[in-house]
Amino acid sequence: MGSKTGSRRVLIIAAHASQETFGSALAAAYAAAATAAGHEVRLLELDRLAFDPILHHAYKVVQELEADLKTAQEYIKWADHLVFAYPVWWGGIPALLKGFLDRIMLPGFAFKYRKGKAFPEKLLSGRSAHLLVTMDTPPWYFRLVYRAPAIHQMKKTTLEFCGVTPVKTLMCGPLLDSTPDKRRAWLDQARALATRI
C-alpha cells in the first residue's frame, strides 16, 4: 500500500498540550522507529495548528476549513496508516483532539450518508491505526471499571465508523509517579509497534 515496496505512509497526529509531555515522546519514538523501518512518516502536532475547534452549525452550514485543517485532510488522504497520540482527560479524549475531529471528519470526506441506509459509507477504508494513549489510571482499571471510553470513542465510534481497521492500542499508565525504567519500557513498546505496521 505504501510508496515503496513493503513500506507504509504513516501519519502521526500528536494531541498533547505541549511538546514536553511523555505522550509527545511516545509519538517521537514511534516516528523514529517507523522511519528507520523504511516507512514514510509525517507528523501533525495539534497544538501547533491554527484552527477553530468548534463546529458551530453542525452540518447545516458549511464551515470553511482553515489552511491547517485542509493540510490535515490531505495528509489523512495520503496516509495508509494513522497514529493518534493523546492523553486521557476525565476519561475521554482531550478537547483539542475532539475539536480537530469534529472539524475534519466531515460527510464527504470521512463518511457519506446513503439514502435509505442506516449506516453511512466508510470513506477512509483501507487504512489501519495505532492509538498511543497516556493516563494516570491503571489501564486494567480503565478497561474493566470505566469501560475505556477514550479508547472506545476513537476506535469504534470514530475510526472504525469511517472504515479505519484494524485499530490497535498501547495504553501507558499510570503515568503519575512512573519510574524511568517503566517509561523506557513504554517507549520501547511504541517503537515495537512502529516496526509491525
RODO-2510 file (C-alpha; in nm, 4 decimals, decimal comma):
residues 197
     n   res          X          Y          Z
     1     m     0,0000     0,0000     0,0000
     2     g     0,2871     0,2362     0,0682
     3     s     0,5013     0,4335    -0,1709
     4     k     0,7900     0,1822    -0,1577
     5     t     0,7894    -0,1963    -0,1521
     6     g     0,6891    -0,3072     0,1967
     7     s     0,6628     0,0499     0,3222
     8     r     0,3626     0,2392     0,4514
     9     r     0,2644     0,6046     0,4512
    10     v     0,2299     0,6906     0,8199
    11     l     0,0602     0,9995     0,9621
    12     i     0,1175     1,0650     1,3325
    13     i    -0,1300     1,3030     1,4973
    14     a     0,0002     1,4196     1,8356
    15     a    -0,2739     1,5673     2,0514
    16     h    -0,0855     1,6832     2,3594
    17     a    -0,0867     2,0234     2,5221
    18     s     0,2860     2,0724     2,4588
    19     q     0,5917     1,9029     2,3139
    20     e     0,7261     1,8432     2,6658
    21     t     0,4860     1,5615     2,7541
    22     f     0,5598     1,1911     2,7713
    23     g     0,2911     1,1383     2,5085
    24     s     0,4884     1,3564     2,2699
    25     a     0,7954     1,1450     2,3484
    26     l     0,5926     0,8343     2,2570
    27     a     0,4955     0,9938     1,9243
    28     a     0,8586     1,0875     1,8536
    29     a     0,9828     0,7365     1,9391
    30     y     0,7189     0,5833     1,7133
    31     a     0,8097     0,8232     1,4294
    32     a     1,1813     0,7461     1,4562
    33     a     1,1247     0,3691     1,4599
    34     a     0,8803     0,3829     1,1678
    35     t     1,1264     0,5907     0,9650
    36     a     1,4105     0,3507     1,0486
    37     a     1,1890     0,0617     0,9343
    38     g     1,1561     0,2245     0,5913
    39     h     0,8140     0,3846     0,6254
    40     e     0,7365     0,7373     0,5071
    41     v     0,6286     0,9439     0,8087
    42     r     0,4524     1,2770     0,8520
    43     l     0,3711     1,4408     1,1857
    44     l     0,0885     1,6756     1,2833
    45     e     0,1149     1,8389     1,6276
    46     l    -0,2320     1,9720     1,7018
    47     d    -0,1155     2,2360     1,9496
    48     r     0,0808     2,4000     1,6649
    49     l    -0,2118     2,4179     1,4215
    50     a    -0,4276     2,7297     1,3822
    51     f    -0,7976     2,6378     1,3718
    52     d    -1,1286     2,6923     1,5482
    53     p    -1,2044     2,3608     1,7251
    54     i    -1,5787     2,4321     1,7397
    55     l    -1,8094     2,3053     1,4662
    56     h    -2,0526     2,5950     1,5063
    57     h    -2,3517     2,4826     1,2980
    58     a    -2,3132     2,1024     1,2857
    59     y    -2,3584     2,0003     0,9213
    60     k    -2,6288     2,2586     0,8465
    61     v    -2,3850     2,5271     0,7292
    62     v    -2,0518     2,4719     0,5555
    63     q    -1,7790     2,5996     0,7883
    64     e    -1,4749     2,6859     0,5775
    65     l    -1,1690     2,4846     0,6761
    66     e    -0,8610     2,6751     0,7860
    67     a    -0,5408     2,6122     0,5880
    68     d    -0,4012     2,3805     0,8580
    69     l    -0,7172     2,1666     0,8515
    70     k    -0,7073     2,1425     0,4722
    71     t    -0,3488     2,0203     0,5060
    72     a    -0,4572     1,7707     0,7730
    73     q    -0,7235     1,6279     0,5423
    74     e    -0,4702     1,5960     0,2608
    75     y    -0,2326     1,4141     0,4963
    76     i    -0,5085     1,1730     0,6010
    77     k    -0,5895     1,1008     0,2357
    78     w    -0,2178     1,0443     0,1707
    79     a    -0,1701     0,8078     0,4668
    80     d    -0,2493     0,4397     0,4777
    81     h    -0,1689     0,4145     0,8494
    82     l    -0,2790     0,6653     1,1144
    83     v    -0,1319     0,7074     1,4629
    84     f    -0,3036     0,9120     1,7327
    85     a    -0,1012     1,0001     2,0443
    86     y    -0,3169     1,1549     2,3156
    87     p    -0,3750     1,1701     2,6919
    88     v    -0,6879     1,0567     2,8718
    89     w    -0,8506     1,3520     3,0472
    90     w    -1,1622     1,2926     3,2585
    91     g    -1,1988     0,9519     3,0979
    92     g    -1,2136     1,0889     2,7429
    93     i    -1,0034     1,2401     2,4694
    94     p    -0,8766     1,5970     2,5164
    95     a    -1,0851     1,8853     2,3792
    96     l    -0,8218     1,9769     2,1206
    97     l    -0,8414     1,6321     1,9607
    98     k    -1,2218     1,6265     1,9796
    99     g    -1,2408     1,9664     1,8119
   100     f    -0,9952     1,8579     1,5434
   101     l    -1,2037     1,5501     1,4663
   102     d    -1,5300     1,7482     1,4698
   103     r    -1,3899     1,9865     1,2102
   104     i    -1,2203     1,7452     0,9678
   105     m    -1,4127     1,4149     0,9845
   106     l    -1,6913     1,5541     0,7717
   107     p    -1,9534     1,3981     0,5436
   108     g    -1,7995     1,3592     0,2009
   109     f    -1,4523     1,3231     0,3499
   110     a    -1,4673     1,0578     0,6248
   111     f    -1,8106     0,9092     0,5545
   112     k    -2,1046     0,9541     0,3196
   113     y    -2,4727     0,9374     0,4028
   114     r    -2,6731     0,6931     0,1874
   115     k    -3,0434     0,7404     0,1306
   116     g    -3,2437     0,4627     0,2891
   117     k    -2,9414     0,3146     0,4662
   118     a    -2,8981     0,3073     0,8444
   119     f    -2,5203     0,3402     0,8250
   120     p    -2,3120     0,5637     0,6003
   121     e    -2,0465     0,4612     0,3511
   122     k    -1,6992     0,4424     0,5087
   123     l    -1,4724     0,6719     0,3078
   124     l    -1,1459     0,6057     0,4959
   125     s    -1,1375     0,2310     0,4315
   126     g    -0,8009     0,0758     0,3508
   127     r    -0,6259     0,2425     0,6431
   128     s    -0,5124     0,0984     0,9752
   129     a    -0,4352     0,2818     1,3002
   130     h    -0,2479     0,2746     1,6279
   131     l    -0,3513     0,4639     1,9409
   132     l    -0,0734     0,5708     2,1807
   133     v    -0,2602     0,6637     2,4967
   134     t    -0,1285     0,8009     2,8272
   135     m    -0,3229     0,8094     3,1537
   136     d    -0,2845     0,8315     3,5282
   137     t    -0,5293     0,5447     3,5827
   138     p    -0,4050     0,1840     3,5733
   139     p    -0,5032     0,0538     3,2268
   140     w    -0,6701    -0,2579     3,3691
   141     y    -0,8950    -0,0392     3,5879
   142     f    -0,9661     0,1955     3,2961
   143     r    -1,0797    -0,1022     3,0855
   144     l    -1,2733    -0,3029     3,3431
   145     v    -1,4323    -0,0330     3,5587
   146     y    -1,4568     0,2721     3,3318
   147     r    -1,5014     0,0666     3,0107
   148     a    -1,2227     0,2632     2,8350
   149     p    -1,4357     0,5469     2,6904
   150     a    -1,1355     0,7329     2,5430
   151     i    -1,0390     0,4179     2,3525
   152     h    -1,3917     0,3194     2,2518
   153     q    -1,4655     0,6658     2,1126
   154     m    -1,1541     0,6713     1,8962
   155     k    -1,1605     0,3077     1,7869
   156     k    -1,5286     0,2221     1,7450
   157     t    -1,7287     0,5396     1,7003
   158     t    -1,4708     0,7398     1,5036
   159     l    -1,2070     0,5378     1,3172
   160     e    -1,3917     0,2114     1,2534
   161     f    -1,7094     0,4091     1,1790
   162     c    -1,5154     0,5708     0,8920
   163     g    -1,3578     0,2433     0,7756
   164     v    -1,0186     0,2515     0,9519
   165     t    -0,9325    -0,1002     1,0673
   166     p    -0,7607    -0,2673     1,2422
   167     v    -0,7084    -0,0210     1,5268
   168     k    -0,4569    -0,1327     1,7907
   169     t    -0,3888     0,0417     2,1211
   170     l    -0,0918     0,0954     2,3522
   171     m    -0,2129     0,2207     2,6914
   172     c     0,0597     0,3696     2,9131
   173     g    -0,0300     0,4218     3,2754
   174     p    -0,0412     0,5115     3,5458
   175     l     0,1968     0,7825     3,4268
   176     l     0,1899     0,9601     3,7629
   177     d     0,4943     0,8517     3,9644
   178     s     0,6076     0,6114     3,6891
   179     t     0,9760     0,5209     3,7029
   180     p     1,2314     0,5992     3,4314
   181     d     1,2555     0,2254     3,3641
   182     k     0,8806     0,1977     3,3138
   183     r     0,8803     0,4948     3,0758
   184     r     1,1661     0,3430     2,8793
   185     a     0,9644     0,0214     2,8532
   186     w     0,6642     0,2110     2,7142
   187     l     0,8864     0,3888     2,4620
   188     d     1,0245     0,0504     2,3563
   189     q     0,6687    -0,0780     2,3125
   190     a     0,5846     0,2212     2,0918
   191     r     0,8945     0,1539     1,8804
   192     a     0,7996    -0,2129     1,8508
   193     l     0,4506    -0,1191     1,7304
   194     a     0,6048     0,1046     1,4632
   195     t     0,8052    -0,1859     1,3233
   196     r     0,4919    -0,4050     1,2939
   197     i     0,2673    -0,1715     1,0940
***
